[in-house]
């Protein structure tokens, strides 16, 4: 087992860190000011265009995309370092293209789909969204009821999806739908479809504001006709590539969490010796010392767990157990570290002048998104106890 990055991959990870330090961190005061004034804490059109230009020129686009469509084909262990760096900043920016949907496309596209969808996506020319969750189904894909029925060479989709990021602006959405009912007690045959923006019957119902300034969407599929060649992967076997997509996001979340926790720890370490209470610096208080020691220990553990999972992923091993472990552990760890940092800063930690509250908001959503902590713990436990049905 070797987590050591090659020289080339270490250079890319270092480049990503410098990009964050030099181009994303300086935008944080503006992000904080917007959030404090009641505006969304995001980038302006001009800021995003400039950051896109810089990151593209630095060669940071398509890091884990195949080389035959212009990507770098970075392994999972190197992506951990890149995503940890991105997690350190509250400036909301994702290096194009978004890895989870990219990975699902890579695992399933035909040659026609590669040219029409994958290649433009890698080049940053398109935006994608993912439609899995449904009202009433939540984290249980077995309860999915959105259906796709054959009609000649086409498919017709009927149903509703919710909690979809970027649904309103995405050029295409990967929609999961039931195409074959299972035997009693089994899993339905789920398939994936590429649904283009503006397709008749693909209706964005509402924008749902989320804590932290973000938003998701609810959509309705009403006689939504999709051409047959836009079936993604094998009919009835969409669950496995969907898990590839979910696993990729969960690994990202673990790395982002480590980055946030590391920054919160560094803020505590810098602040504690400066703040004097009742005649002593906070750094001499045992409670603060233990917070710092516990944070450093748990960050180290989460980082090793995440690199271990990524290394096994690069070896082609089944890492579903490890992915549930790191998603649950890293997000909960970071939530507690950031909370301790806010406590350490006292009243200043309650202001909107520090990045801590935006980190806390993001972590609070991450403890739910892509499977709540409790579901991932249940997955680990039922595998160990042999209680999986």
BADO-448735 format. One record per residue (C-alpha): x, y, z. Coordinates in steps of 0.2 Angstrom, whole numbers, plus 2048, in hexadecimal, padded with zeros to 3 digits. Last residue first. Layout:
<recs>
XYZ/...
</recs>
This chain:
<recs>
7647D680E/7747DC817/7757D6828/7867CE827/78C7D8837/79B7E082E/7917E481E/7827EA829/78D7F5833/7967FE825/78680181C/77E80782C/78C81382F/78A81A81D/77781C820/77A825831/787831829/77A83781C/77C83180A/78283B7FC/77D84B804/77984B817/78984D820/78F858811/781864815/788868827/799868820/795876814/78D880822/79B87D82E/7A8883820/79D89381E/79D896830/7B0894832/7B58A0824/7B68AF830/7AE8BF82E/79C8B8830/79E8B8843/79B8AA84F/7AD8A5850/7B18B7855/7A68B5864/7B18A686A/7BF8A285E/7C2891867/7AF88D865/7B0890853/7BF885852/7B687785C/7A887884F/7B4877841/7BC867848/7AB85F84C/7A586283A/7B685C833/7B584B83D/7A3849838/7A784B826/7B6841826/7AF832830/79E830826/7A6832814/7B6828819/7AC819820/79F818812/7AE819805/7B780C80E/7A97FF80D/7A58037FB/7B88017F7/7B87F27EB/7C97F17E4/7CF7F87D3/7E07FC7DA/7DD80F7D7/7CE80D7E3/7D98047F0/7E48137EF/7D681F7F1/7CF816800/7E0816809/7E2828805/7D182C80D/7D582181C/7E682A81E/7DF83B81D/7D1837829/7DD830836/7E8840834/7D984B836/7D4841845/7E584384D/7E7856849/7D585A84F/7D8850860/7E8859863/7E186A860/7D186786A/7DC85F878/7E786F878/7D887A878/7D0871887/7E1870890/7E3883890/7F488988C/7F088D87A/7E2898880/7EF8A4886/7EE8A7899/7EA8B68A4/7D78B38A5/7D68B1892/7E48B5886/7E18B3873/7F18B3869/7F78A186D/7E689A868/7E48A3858/7F289B84D/7EF889853/7DC88C851/7DD892840/7E888483B/7DB878842/7CD880838/7D887F828/7DC86C82B/7C986982E/7C487181E/7D1868814/7CD85781C/7BA85A818/7BE85E806/7C884D805/7B984380D/7AD84C802/7B78487F2/7B78367F7/7A48377F9/7A283F7E8/7AC8317E0/7A28237E9/79282B7E3/79782B7D1/79E8197D2/78E8147DB/78481B7CC/78F8107C1/78A8017CB/7778057CC/7758087BA/7737F67B5/7617F67AF/7667FB79D/7797FB79B/78280B79B/77B81D798/76B81C78E/76D82B782/76D820773/75B81C775/75582F773/74D836783/73B83B784/735843794/72383E796/7238497A6/7338497AF/7328547BE/74085E7C6/7458647D7/75486E7D9/7638727E5/76A8827EC/7798897F4/77A897801/78188E810/771886814/767880805/75B88A7FA/74F87E7F0/74D8847DE/73C87E7D7/7338747C9/7418717BC/7388687AE/73F85B7A3/730857799/73685E788/74985D788/75086F78C/76086A794/76585878E/760848797/76E83B797/76682B79E/76B81F7AC/76380E7AF/75C8067BF/7567F47BF/74D7F37D0/7567EA7DF/74F7DA7E5/7427D67F3/7347D17E7/73C7CF7D5/7427DF7CE/7397EC7C3/7437F17B3/7468027AC/74780C7BD/74E81D7BA/75E8267BE/7608377B5/77183E7AF/76E8507AC/77485A79D/77886C799/7768707AC/7708817B1/75F87D7B9/76586C7C0/7758737C8/7738687D7/76585C7D8/75C85A7E9/74D8537E1/7478477D3/7358447CC/72E8377C1/72B8327AF/73882E7A1/734829790/74281F787/74581F774/747812767/73580D767/72E813777/73780B785/732810797/73C8197A4/73681A7B5/7398257C4/73481A7D3/7448197DD/7418107ED/7508047EB/75A8147E9/7598177FC/762827801/753832800/7448297F8/7358347FE/7388417F1/74583A7E5/7588397E5/7628347D5/7628437C9/7748487C5/7798597BD/78685D7AF/78E86D7A9/79586E797/7A487678E/7B187279C/7BC868790/7B885879A/7A685B798/7A885E785/7B184D784/7A584378E/794849787/793848774/7A4840770/7A383377E/79183177B/79482B769/7A282076F/79781877C/79881F78E/79781479E/7A68157AA/7AD8267A4/79C82E7A5/79A8287B7/7AC82F7BB/7A78407B3/7978417BD/7A183F7CD/7B08497C7/7A885A7C4/7B18607B4/7B886D7B7/7C18717C7/7B48757D4/7B38867DC/7AA88D7EB/7B68997F4/7B5892806/7C788C805/7D087D80C/7C5870803/7CD8747F3/7DE86E7FA/7D685E801/7CF85C7EF/7E085C7E7/7E88517F4/7DA8447F2/7DB8457DF/7ED83F7E0/7E782F7E9/7D982D7DC/7E482C7CD/7E683B7C1/7E08377AF/7E78487A9/7D884C79D/7D785178B/7CA844784/7D7836781/7DF83A792/7D183479C/7CA8407A9/7D18417BB/7D98527B9/7CD8597AC/7D186B7B0/7E086F7BA/7EC8737AC/7F28847B3/7EA88D7A4/7D98847A8/7DA8897BA/7DE89B7B6/7D089D7A9/7C38957B4/7C98A17C2/7C68B07B7/7B68AA7B0/7B08A67C2/7B58B77C8/7AC8C07BA/79C8B67BC/79C8BA7CF/7A28AC7DB/7978A67E8/7918AA7FA/77F8AD7F5/77A8BE7FB/7738C380C/7808D0810/78B8C481B/78B8B880C/7918C5800/79F8CB80C/7A58BA810/7A78B67FD/7B08C67FA/7BC8C3809/7BE8B1802/7C48B67F0/7D78B77F6/7D58A47FB/7D089F7E9/7DE8A57DE/7EF8A57E7/7EC8987F5/7E088D7EB/7EB88D7DC/7FA88A7E6/7F287A7EE/7ED8747DC/7FF8767D6/80586C7E5/7F985E7E0/7FF85F7CE/81185F7D3/80E8507DF/8058477D0/8158497C5/8218447D3/8178347D7/80C8357E6/81082A7F5/8008217FC/8088107FA/800800800/
</recs>
